[in-house]
Amino acid sequence: MPDSNMSFPGIIDYVAVHGSKTLEEVPLSAVDGLVFSAMSYIHFDGLIPDSPQEAPAVKETAAAILALPERKRLLRVRSLENQRLLEEMAKSRRFSGLRLTAYRDIKSPDLEMQFSAITLLLGSGDIFVVFRGTDGTLIGWKEDFNLGFQDTVPGQWTACYYLSNMASLAAGSVWVGGHSKGGNLAVFSAACTFPDITPRIRAVFNYDGPGFSQAVLDTPGYRTALPLVRTFLPQSSVVGMLLGHEESYTIVQSGLKGLMQHDPYSWEIRDGDFIRLKEITEGSCLVDRTIKTWISELSPEERRAFVDTVFDILRSSGATRTGELLLPDNVMEIIGSFLKEASVKRDNILLPLTSLLKAAGKTLTSFYLDAS
């Protein structure tokens, strides 16, 4: 097992070091898929034409973004890590000439959907379709929580249509991938695409994405797509253990702790590949068992009432992004809104939280009894 006290390179270093080799020289890998998935968090609005014939290269798009004034540039890249990744991709032989097309960024309060996707043209008719994970919007987080009581959400069907459309336009092989919710969308889209497209899909990369309801797992489409799925989880995964999974998975060493391991920039790489571990940590297993126990003890109606009530109260603050919730005025508004709610609505929150504490108690008791 690698030394946990050592620090290893991540995807930015991977692009800098291994970006000298083109995809013709070294075939596309799972690490490349994570690079594309991290890149998908950058906002490309107005820069990417829909027509593949007019698709700009990564280096051209990067130049347009990096030339912006600092404030506008940060609104595009969203983080300094994303900016550094884009800079390195633009300089590399492996990524700079890849072309970008069909960028989508949809936020629909009515559908409770946050959806974004982009397609990379790899050459020779091959494409990589990548779906963005959850962003910082309340809509995006609400959509994630909806997966706890709905078999499917609108974003999944939008992903299915997007993949089917892009694959129909391409002549060659297809790769699909995404990080977090983006990984869920990648798997779902491959499971529901047209039967004639499935044989052209080379791999579906799911990077710490949540799973599915049993209703989805039982579909013929999911069974057909399952051999194509390559799931990667950090050693203390929480998000990637949620809901139902039937695929095997690879555990990747992360340089961070706990929930922070969900950050793709923390995943460590050596000799051009992920540093792989043998097993998930005990903490990850405990959290997974607690959440699964909790969900199993709540009916779908109770889960829906819990999620809807929580987000109604959060939205009452006027915040549209999760980062705004901790502003002092918004905190006071959220507390006031909760206190004003009728007792029935407050119970929609308090009773499930009580159930969660009981589920945690059961899990910990079982763990310590097994260990004794």
C-alpha positions in Angstrom: 0.0 0.0 0.0 1.3 3.5 -0.8 2.6 5.6 2.0 -0.3 7.7 3.2 2.2 10.4 4.4 3.6 11.0 1.0 2.0 13.4 -1.5 1.7 12.3 -5.1 0.8 14.2 -8.3 -2.8 14.8 -9.4 -4.4 15.4 -12.8 -2.8 18.9 -13.3 0.6 17.3 -13.0 -0.5 14.4 -15.2 -1.4 16.8 -18.0 1.9 18.7 -17.6 4.0 15.5 -17.6 2.1 13.1 -19.8 0.6 15.6 -22.1 3.5 15.3 -24.4 2.1 12.1 -25.8 -0.9 12.3 -28.2 -3.9 10.0 -28.1 -2.4 8.2 -31.1 0.8 7.5 -29.2 -0.8 6.6 -25.9 -4.5 5.5 -26.0 -7.2 7.3 -24.0 -7.1 6.3 -20.3 -9.3 6.6 -17.2 -7.1 9.4 -16.0 -7.8 11.3 -19.3 -11.5 10.8 -18.5 -11.1 12.5 -15.1 -9.3 15.4 -16.8 -12.2 15.9 -19.1 -14.7 15.5 -16.2 -12.9 18.2 -14.2 -12.7 20.5 -17.3 -16.5 20.2 -17.7 -16.9 22.4 -14.5 -15.6 25.4 -16.5 -18.3 27.6 -17.9 -18.0 27.8 -21.7 -21.2 29.8 -22.5 -21.0 31.6 -25.8 -17.6 30.1 -26.8 -18.5 26.7 -28.2 -20.6 26.5 -31.4 -23.1 23.6 -31.8 -21.7 22.6 -35.2 -18.9 20.1 -35.0 -17.5 21.6 -38.2 -17.0 24.9 -36.3 -15.7 23.4 -33.1 -12.7 25.3 -31.6 -9.7 23.6 -30.3 -9.0 23.4 -26.5 -6.1 25.8 -27.0 -8.2 28.4 -28.8 -11.0 28.2 -26.2 -8.4 28.4 -23.3 -6.8 31.5 -24.9 -10.2 33.2 -25.0 -10.9 32.5 -21.4 -7.4 33.2 -20.0 -7.3 36.6 -21.8 -10.3 37.8 -19.8 -10.0 40.3 -16.9 -9.5 38.5 -13.6 -13.1 38.8 -12.4 -14.7 37.5 -15.6 -12.1 34.8 -15.9 -12.8 33.5 -12.5 -16.5 33.5 -13.2 -15.7 31.1 -16.1 -13.1 28.8 -14.5 -14.8 28.8 -11.1 -11.6 27.7 -9.3 -7.9 28.2 -9.6 -7.5 24.5 -10.0 -9.7 24.6 -13.1 -7.7 27.5 -14.4 -4.4 25.7 -14.0 -5.8 22.5 -15.6 -7.0 24.6 -18.6 -3.6 26.3 -18.9 -1.8 22.9 -18.9 -4.3 21.4 -21.4 -3.7 24.3 -23.8 0.0 23.7 -23.7 0.0 19.9 -24.2 0.2 18.0 -27.4 -2.3 15.5 -26.0 -5.1 17.9 -25.3 -4.5 21.2 -27.0 -5.7 20.2 -30.4 -8.9 18.3 -29.2 -12.0 20.2 -30.3 -15.0 21.1 -28.3 -18.6 21.1 -29.4 -22.3 21.0 -28.2 -21.8 22.8 -24.9 -25.0 22.8 -22.8 -25.7 24.5 -19.5 -29.4 24.3 -18.4 -30.8 25.3 -15.1 -34.6 24.8 -14.8 -36.3 25.7 -11.5 -39.6 24.3 -12.8 -38.0 20.9 -13.6 -35.6 21.1 -10.6 -32.8 20.3 -13.1 -29.2 21.5 -13.4 -27.6 20.0 -16.4 -24.4 20.6 -18.3 -22.5 18.6 -20.9 -19.8 19.1 -23.5 -18.4 16.8 -26.2 -14.7 16.5 -27.1 -13.9 15.5 -30.7 -10.9 13.1 -30.4 -10.2 12.7 -34.1 -11.1 9.9 -36.6 -14.7 10.4 -35.7 -14.3 9.4 -32.1 -15.9 11.4 -29.3 -15.9 11.8 -25.6 -19.2 12.9 -24.1 -18.7 14.4 -20.6 -21.4 15.4 -18.1 -20.8 18.0 -15.4 -21.5 17.1 -11.7 -23.5 19.2 -9.3 -22.5 22.9 -9.2 -23.1 25.4 -6.4 -26.7 26.1 -7.2 -29.6 25.1 -4.9 -31.3 23.7 -8.0 -28.5 21.3 -8.5 -28.4 20.2 -4.9 -32.2 19.8 -4.9 -31.9 17.5 -8.0 -29.4 15.4 -6.2 -31.7 14.9 -3.2 -34.6 14.1 -5.5 -32.7 10.9 -6.4 -33.5 9.7 -2.9 -37.2 9.4 -3.6 -37.6 9.4 -7.4 -36.5 6.6 -9.7 -35.3 9.1 -12.3 -34.9 12.8 -12.6 -35.2 15.1 -15.7 -31.5 15.6 -15.9 -31.0 11.9 -16.5 -33.4 11.9 -19.5 -31.7 15.0 -20.8 -28.4 13.2 -20.6 -29.8 10.3 -22.5 -31.0 12.5 -25.3 -27.7 14.4 -25.4 -25.6 11.2 -25.7 -27.9 9.7 -28.3 -27.8 12.8 -30.4 -24.0 13.3 -30.2 -23.3 9.6 -30.9 -25.6 9.6 -33.9 -23.6 12.5 -35.4 -20.3 10.8 -34.8 -18.8 8.1 -37.0 -16.4 6.4 -34.7 -16.1 5.2 -31.1 -17.8 6.8 -28.1 -16.5 7.3 -24.6 -18.8 8.8 -21.9 -17.9 10.1 -18.4 -18.5 12.4 -15.6 -17.6 13.2 -12.0 -20.2 13.1 -9.1 -23.7 13.5 -10.5 -22.0 13.6 -13.9 -20.9 10.0 -13.4 -24.5 9.1 -12.6 -25.7 10.8 -15.8 -23.0 9.1 -17.9 -24.1 5.6 -16.7 -27.8 6.4 -17.1 -27.3 7.8 -20.6 -25.5 4.7 -21.7 -28.2 2.5 -20.2 -31.0 4.2 -22.1 -29.4 5.2 -25.4 -30.4 3.6 -28.8 -29.4 -0.1 -29.1 -27.4 0.6 -32.2 -25.2 3.0 -30.3 -24.3 0.8 -27.4 -21.8 -1.4 -29.4 -19.8 1.8 -30.3 -19.4 2.8 -26.6 -15.9 1.9 -25.5 -16.3 2.8 -21.8 -18.4 4.7 -19.4 -16.3 6.4 -16.7 -18.0 7.1 -13.4 -15.9 9.1 -11.0 -17.5 8.9 -7.5 -21.0 9.3 -8.8 -24.1 8.1 -6.9 -26.0 5.0 -8.0 -29.6 4.3 -8.8 -32.9 3.0 -7.5 -33.6 -0.7 -7.9 -36.1 0.1 -10.6 -33.3 1.5 -12.8 -30.9 -1.3 -11.8 -33.5 -3.9 -13.0 -33.9 -2.4 -16.5 -32.5 -4.3 -19.6 -30.7 -1.1 -20.7 -28.7 -1.0 -17.4 -27.8 -4.6 -17.6 -26.5 -4.1 -21.2 -24.5 -1.1 -20.2 -23.1 -2.6 -17.0 -20.0 -4.3 -18.6 -19.0 -0.9 -20.0 -19.0 0.9 -16.7 -15.7 1.8 -15.0 -16.3 3.3 -11.6 -13.6 4.9 -9.5 -14.0 5.9 -5.9 -11.6 7.6 -3.4 -10.9 5.5 -0.3 -13.3 7.4 1.9 -16.1 7.8 -0.7 -19.5 8.9 0.5 -21.2 10.3 -2.7 -20.1 7.4 -4.8 -21.5 4.8 -2.3 -25.0 6.3 -2.3 -28.0 4.4 -3.7 -27.7 1.2 -5.6 -24.6 0.0 -7.6 -24.0 -3.4 -9.3 -20.7 -2.6 -11.0 -17.3 -3.4 -9.6 -15.2 -0.4 -8.7 -11.6 0.8 -8.4 -10.4 2.6 -5.3 -8.2 5.5 -5.8 -5.9 7.1 -3.3 -6.8 10.7 -2.4 -4.5 13.2 -0.7 -7.4 14.7 1.3 -9.6 13.4 4.2 -13.2 12.4 4.5 -15.8 14.2 2.3 -13.0 16.3 0.8 -11.8 13.3 -1.2 -14.7 13.8 -3.5 -12.5 16.6 -5.1 -11.1 15.2 -8.3 -8.0 17.3 -7.9 -7.1 15.3 -4.8 -6.9 12.0 -6.6 -3.3 10.8 -6.8 -1.5 9.5 -9.8 1.8 7.7 -10.3 3.4 6.7 -13.6 0.4 8.0 -15.6 -2.2 5.9 -13.7 -4.3 6.2 -10.6 -2.7 5.0 -7.4 -5.0 2.1 -6.5 -5.9 0.8 -3.1 -7.5 -2.5 -2.1 -10.4 -1.4 0.0 -12.7 1.4 1.1 -12.0 2.8 4.6 -14.1 1.6 7.6 -15.5 5.2 7.9 -16.8 5.1 4.4 -18.5 1.8 5.1 -20.1 3.1 8.3 -21.5 6.2 6.6 -22.8 4.1 3.7 -24.6 1.6 6.1 -26.0 4.5 8.1 -27.5 6.3 5.1 -28.8 3.1 3.5 -30.5 2.1 6.9 -31.9 5.6 7.2 -33.3 5.6 3.7 -34.8 2.1 4.1 -36.7 3.2 7.2 -38.4 6.2 5.5 -41.1 5.8 2.9 -40.7 7.6 -0.5 -43.4 10.1 0.7 -41.5 10.8 3.9 -38.3 11.3 1.9 -40.0 13.7 -0.5 -41.6 15.7 2.3 -38.2 16.0 4.1 -36.4 17.2 0.9 -39.1 19.5 -0.3 -39.5 21.2 3.2 -35.8 21.6 3.7 -35.3 23.3 0.3 -38.4 25.4 0.6 -37.0 26.8 3.8 -33.5 27.3 2.2 -35.0 29.1 -0.8 -37.0 31.4 1.5 -33.7 33.2 2.2 -33.5 34.3 -1.4 -30.2 32.4 -1.9 -29.7 30.7 -5.2 -26.3 29.2 -4.5 -25.2 27.1 -1.6 -22.3 29.5 -0.8 -24.9 32.2 -0.1 -26.7 30.2 2.6 -24.1 31.1 5.3 -24.4 34.9 4.8 -25.6 36.3 8.2 -28.9 37.7 6.8 -29.7 34.5 5.0 -29.0 32.4 8.1 -31.4 34.5 10.1 -34.0 34.3 7.4 -33.7 30.5 7.2 -34.0 30.2 11.0 -37.0 32.5 11.0 -38.7 30.6 8.2 -38.2 27.3 10.0 -39.7 28.6 13.2 -42.7 30.1 11.4 -43.5 26.8 9.7 -46.5 24.8 11.0 -45.7 21.9 13.3 -46.5 19.4 10.5 -43.9 20.9 8.3 -41.3 21.1 11.0 -42.0 17.4 11.7 -41.2 16.7 8.0 -37.6 17.7 9.0 -37.3 16.8 12.6 -38.7 13.2 12.4 -36.4 12.1 9.6 -33.4 13.7 11.4 -34.3 11.7 14.5 -34.5 8.6 12.4 -31.0 9.4 11.0 -29.6 9.6 14.5 -31.2 6.3 15.4 -29.7 4.7 12.2 -26.3 6.0 13.1 -26.7 4.5 16.6 -27.6 1.1 15.1 -24.7 1.2 12.7 -22.1 2.1 15.4 -23.5 -0.5 17.8 -23.3 -3.2 15.2 -19.8 -2.1 14.3 -18.4 -2.2 17.8 -20.2 -5.5 18.6 -18.6 -7.1 15.5 -15.2 -5.7 16.4 -15.3 -7.0 20.0 
